[in-house]
Every structure is written in structure tokens, then in C-alpha cells.
Amino acid sequence: MLYQTIRVSSCVSIQGEFVESLANGDVLVRDGRKLYRGQPIRRGDHPFHAGMIRNVETLPAPEAV
């Protein structure tokens, strides 16, 4: 059984059993009884770019009272 992760929208991804690749590049996956269609997510695909990563300043832990 082959599993595939697909992007259904910009904020939703689904992982399920691979069913079929479509001619337009979309993939069908089955999650239980439902069938979903979306763009495949492959290793190394990231929804963000390096410019979005920033350093976060760490603050000292508060002292106990």
C-alpha cells in the first residue's frame, strides 16, 4: 500500500492511500471511505521560503516569588 500526501488548499493537507495520478498533475488519495483530490507534496516541498524564517529573541525566565 502506497501513501501520498496532497495539498487540498493553502492550509489543508491530507495523507491517504494513493489511488490515481491525473493528467493535470493532481493526485487522488483515499482516507478511509472518502476520496480527495489535490496537488502532491513531495519531500523537500515547503509552503514557506527562507525569508519567512526569523530569529526570535529569548527572554530570561521569570524569577519565582
Secondary structure, 3 states (H helix, E strand, C coil): CCEEEEECCCCCEEEEEEEEECCCCCEEEEECCEEEEEEECCCCCCCCCHHHCCCCCCCCCCCCC
